[in-house]
Amino acid sequence: MVIVRTIEALQEAKKACVGTIGFVPTMGALHKGHLSLIQQARAENEHLIVSIFVNPTQFLEGEDLDAYPRKEEADIKICELAKVDILFMPTIEAMYEADELSIGAPAVRGYILEGQKRPGHFSGMLQVVMKLLNLSGATKAYFGKKDAQQLALINQMVKNYFMDVKIIACDIVRDENGLALSSRNVYLNAEEKKRALCLSRSLKRATKLVMVGELSVEVIQKEMLEVLEEADMVEYVAIVDRAFNPLVRVEIGNTIILAAAWVGKPRLIDNLWI
């Protein structure tokens, strides 16, 4: 595995990549969810590039940019064992200059749900993802379904800007109790981890309702909110189609049910694709 920290070093290392390139962008603090993306990319491509970059433009003022978990030594070891070819770990200075062009998230879908509480977050995310996709020269890029709105906006960006890369959506990975894996789970103590399971339980409740034929969004949201009472604060329960348009009734094969809630220090998200 080659570790590169500059644009020039990445471009030089890529000269050895003849054939398909799989790419997994991350912010580090790698866990089994990241590893599942890396393993799928390794299996489906001749070459594999992983990036680790805590992107400042997607953090809002007062968010945990400085405190975001960083585990460089462990992350490097994980990538070595997963047979990554190139590990790209750039500095902020390598990725950004003082007076940059910017990419704006779409005016509607970029400012609902995750974007409503975090205005500007998706613009920063799209900015860095475009940079990384261009730098990687990826044939396929792999993203988790847990960040469903992010995934939808990345797909829109690739479509709108005619980018020559295929975006691969990968299933959510959970711990043995059903909690969706996240780098921010390290903030949870034992009691909070138990309460955080209310997110996945609320989605299980939604699944059971749909399985018995209940398709009313209003009914499903009400039932989910009852389960989510264990959280410290519920930010939203939303039921949308794959393009993030609100629904009145669940559409089988075209629906995502999403929940966001605070448990202890971290803000947690989870979702279900139906």
N, C-alpha and C positions, 0 to 999 in steps of 0.2 A: 504494500500500500504506500502510495506517495502522499505526503501531507504538503499542501501548498497554501500560502497565506497572501499571495499577491495575484493580481489579474494576469500579469506576465507569466508567472510560474504555472498558473492554471492552463493558460494557452499553450505553453510548452509541453506540459504533461499530456494534454489532449491529443497531441500529435501521434501518440501511440495508440489512440482509440480508433481502430478501423472496424467499422460495423456499428451495430445499434448501441445507443447509450441510454441507460436508465438513470434517472436522477431523483434523489430524495432530498428536498430542502428541509432543514430542521433548525431549531433554536437551541439545540443541545439538551443537556440533562436527559439523555436518551433512556427510554424504558422499553418494555416489551411491545408497546404500540408502535414506536418508531422501528423497532427491530422487525416487526412483521412487514412494514413497508419496504425496508431494506432487503429482506429475504425475498419478497415477491419481485422486486426490481432486479435482484441478482439472478433469479431463475429465468426471467423473461428477456434478458438483454446480454449482449456480449461484453459490455463494459458497464461499470457502475460508479457513479459519482455521488457523493453525499456532501452536503454543505452544512456547516454549523455557524450560524450568525444570529446573534440577538439583535434584531432590527429595531433601532430606536424610533423610526418614523411611525411605527404602528402602536407605540405606547403613548397614552395621553398623559398630560401633566397630573402628577399624583399617583400614577400607577407604578407597578413594581419593576421598572426597568433595572434599577440598580440592584434590587434584591432578587431578581429573577435567578433561579437555580443555575449554577454553572459548574460543570464537572468535566473539565477538559481531559484529564488523564483517563478517567473511566470511559468517556465517550470515544477516545482514540482506541482504547483496547476493544470496545464493543465493535467498532468499525473494522479493526484488524481481523477479529474472529469471524465477522460476517463476510469477509473477503471483498471489502470495498477496494476499488482500484485507486480512486483519487478522493481524498478528503480535503475539501476546500474550507478553510477557516480564516476568512478575510477580516481585516480591521475595518472600523467605521470609515477611516480615511480612505481606504481602498475602494469602498463602495459608494461614497458620496463626496460631492464637492460643495462649495459654499452656495453657489447660485445655480440650482438644479432645475431642469424640466420636471414637471410633476404629472402624475396620472391621477385623475379624479375618479372615485367610485361613482357608479350610476346614481342619479339624483333620488331615485325612489328606493331601489333594492339595496343600495349602499347605506341607507340611513334608517332602516327599520330593524327591529329586533336587536341584534348585536350592534348595529350601526347607530341605533337611536341613543343608547346609553354611552356609546363610545364614538362620538362623531369625529371623523377623520381617521379612525383606525383602519378602515378598509382601504382608504386611499394609500396609506403607508404600506399596508400589506401588499397591495397590487404593485406598487412601485418596486418593492424589493423582489417580488416574485418574477416580475418581468425581467429585471436585471439578471437574476439568477438563471432563469430559463434561457435567456440569450447567451449568457456566459457558458453555460453547461453544454449547449448544443444538443440537448436531450432529444432522443427519439420519443421516449415516454417519460412522464414525470408523475410521481406517486404522492397522493394526498389522502389523509384519513377522512372518513365520513363524519367523524365527531364534530369537526368544524364545517358543518354542512353549508352554512351561508358563505363562508370563505370559498369552499369548493365550487359553489354555483357561480360566484363572481370571477373566480379564476377561469372557469370554463367560458364565461361571457367575454373576458378579456382576450383569451386565445381566439375566440370566434371573431370578435370585433376588430382585432388587430391582425387577423390572418396569419397567426403564428403557426409555424410548422412543427407542432409537438402534440402528442396525444396525452391527455390528462386521464390518469387511471385512479378511480375512486376505490378506496380500500376499506374493508369493514372495521368497525369499532372493536378494539381489543379491551377486555374487561379483566379485573382481578377475580379471584376465586369466589368473591361475594357478589359480583355483578357491577362493581364500581368502574365506570369508564376510566381508563388510564389517562393520566395527565401529569405533566411535570410539576404542576402546582399542588398535586395531592400530598407532596411532602410537607405542606403547611398544616395538614390535618392531624390532630391528635387522635387517640384511639376512640374516644367518645364521638368526636366529630365524624370520623370515618363511618361509624355505624349510622349516624343520622344522614350522612351524605348518600346513603343507599336509597333514600326516599326518591331520588331522581330516577334511578333505574326501576324502582318499584312503581312509580307513577306511569312509566312507559309500559310496564307489564300490565298494569290495570287497563291502559288504553288498548293493548293488544287483545286482552280478554273481551273487552267490549266490542271491538271490531269483529272478533271471531264469532260472536253470537249475533252479529248483524246490526249492531248499533253504530251508525255512521254519522250521527249528528255531532258536529264540532262543539256546539254548546254543551251537550251532555258529557262528552269525553273530557273537555276542559274542566268542567265542574268536578268530575270524579278525580281527575289528576291533582287538582288543587287541594282536595281533601288529603290525599297521600302526602303532598308536599308541605303539609303543616309542620313537619319535623324540621324543616329548614329554618334558618334564622330570618331569611327574607326571600320571597319568591319574586324574581324580576319579570318573568313572563312564562306563559304556556301558550304556544302557538301551533296552529295546524295549517300548513300551506302546501301548495303543489310544488313540483320539482323546480319551478321557476320562481318560487317564493311569492306567489300570489295567494292571498288569503282564501280559504275555502269555507263553505257553509256545511258541506258534507264531505266526508272522507272519500277519496277516489282511489280505489284499489289499484296499485301499480304506479300511482302518480302523487303520493302524499308523503310528507315528512312531518312528524310530530316532534316539537322541540320544547325543551325546558331549560331555564336558567335560574339559578338560585344561589344565595350566599349561605355557606355553612362555615362558621368560624371565620378565619381570615380570607380564604379563597372564594372566588366566584366560580361556580362550577356550571358546566353545560353538558347536556346529553340529548340524544335524539333517537328516533325510531323511523326507519324507512319502510313504508307500507306499499 
